Amino acid sequence: MNETTEWEVVDAPASGATAPDARQTIRQLMHGMLGPWWKWKVAGAAAIAGAALVFFAALAGIFMLLILIGAIGSVGIGRFRQWLHRNRRSVSR
């Protein structure tokens, strides 16, 4: 039962010859990850993110508007009750 190990010697790349090729640019990286139409895919994702942001901002605006209407209504009802209470005192005296 003789097992032999085969070795392969791999030298480190020379610093001047392959250094520019080893580092990919953003375009090459995006093309490798997303494919040939990567610019359209990034633009579509940005458009969807923008639409979602606008949607949630609109929901937050509606929520704040409802809170404001409730606060104004509460103050108005309090003032009306105070006015009614003041009129009852003047009529009963």
Secondary structure, 3 states (H helix, E strand, C coil): CCCCCCCCCCCCCCCCCCHHHHCCCHHHHHHHHHCCCHHHHHHHHHHHHHHHHHHHHHHHHHHHHHHHHHHHHHHHHHHHHHHHHHHHHHHHC
